[in-house]
Amino acid sequence: MVERGGWLSLDRYTQLVRDVLNTPAAIVSILTEHAQTLPGASGLPEPWQSQRWTPLVYSVCLLVVEGGVPVAVPDARLDERTSHSPSIEELDLVAYLGVPLSRGGRIVGALCAVDSEPRAWSDRDIHLLTGLGAACSAELDLRDSQAQARSRQEEAETARAAAESDGDSARAAQKLSELRTAASERADRQSRLLLSLSEALTATTTVDSVIRVVQEAAITYLDAESADFDLAGSEVLLDRDGDGAGRTVHVPLSGSLPGRLALTWASRVDARNVAEAAEQPESDVVEIVTALSHYASTALDRAILLQERRSAAATLQHAMLTTLPTRADLELAARYVPAASSNQVGGDWYDAVAMPTEDDEGPENLAVVIGDVAGHDIDAAATMGQVRSVLRGLLVDSPRPPAEMITRLDRALTRLGLATCSTLVLAMLHRHPGEPTAGRLAWASAGHPQPVLIRADGTTELLAGAPDLLLGIPLDLPRQTRRAELNRGDTLILYTDGLIQRPGRTLAEGQRRLMASAAEHRGLPLKEALDRVLQDLISKAPDDDCAVLGLRLV
């Protein structure tokens, strides 16, 4: 069995694996003679997530330990090495990627990424997991170094006690004690230093944060003046001081990144001393420089990959935010606020579509919609675009009442194989030439918070009716179209949950705050009123993204 208290810190490695490789589960596996212990685990089904061990026959990690190299299995059910494994059923293991974990130079287990669907693992996946495996191995070695340090300290104390009672041999024993104590302290300090560097770089998610950690490590541990990355085809560069002639030591980067790490000292003497020390196999310097290069390479590779994903998702998301139509008979305005974390890209979206009238007379009918796709990555942004495009086509081609439109949208997405779990509100405004000061509103909700209506006189109304089923839920349940009357000066507000939900705040409380703020600012132009509502309801660093869409009759 695994002693949970002593292994809790290893769970952070499995969470990092899930975040970096986008897998539902990951484990740190240590093999013993009769069992597989799981000192690090995230995303496993019960009872294995809590139990933290499995019989040895469950362990696909045996392949990694026996081979001593990374093992990538796209589909364990079709691979003769793994097709018999109980892990396929018990641990929901279909795709598997594992890299060796070492302890004292001996391979004892594996750091593994597990997917419940088939997956073709890329070279970059293997490189990123190998870097995280190196950091995890460093922590295992640190634990052993700490145990050895304690043992040596005990030996030193025993030697001191013997020296006090042993006359002439006291000085020799004392010297031996001091040497052993110094050696244990050096080993412990070195292990802590390398682990600190590994942890700091493992936690980085951007190129800038990697550069900052490397710069601080070079200055703190090597007394360097600056640290630069020289990457082929990259603009990643920090504090290059002239050509650094005679004052710079270049260290090749490992992994898939071509280039080098340039460490610059204040004088040629300092640089030469470091270079000479690095040539000694037992030197502290060679350990630090080598670790700095290896960990920095892995962290840079991961940061560049995450940055590419965030950039692509953000670009796709903003491309899907509609330019609203302009009409003389009403005001339309919308706002989108991203989450503060640059690691997340939301699936919130809005749209407004002019629809043809039956008699082609008078102002066109208008559909407004706001929605939220589950997830905070490029998949969520892509799904958002697909949902929006399909709904737009249906609205323009053959508009129907909102509930019927949502049902048709859900069926179309299913037939097209576009799996989604998302919410939305669809509202349609009908204006009639004979009623210039009024409008008829029809709306329906697929699991989304109800619209808010602010009357011209300041009274507020949360449009009645519980939301119907979300999109993407395979149940054939009826949906309802609800109706309301709008008059000149009335304002309709659609919004996503990021506007009203906060830790410790109920949905109802958030909606009350929204209605109070919107009523207070109803006399302002609609765009300015929405800005004031956002200022009242969300913080400067929101945890979730949010979208809000307003419509006012004029």
Helices and strands as residue ranges (DSSP letters): H 4-7, G 8-10, H 11-21, E 25-31, E 35-42, H 48-51, E 53-55, G 56-58, H 62-67, E 71-73, H 87-90, E 95-103, E 106-115, H 123-164, H 169-202, H 207-222, E 226-231, E 248-252, E 259-264, H 268-278, H 284-319, E 330-337, E 348-355, E 365-373, H 378-397, H 402-415, E 422-430, E 438-446, E 452-454, E 460-462, E 482-487, E 491-495, G 497-499, H 507-520, H 526-537, E 546-553
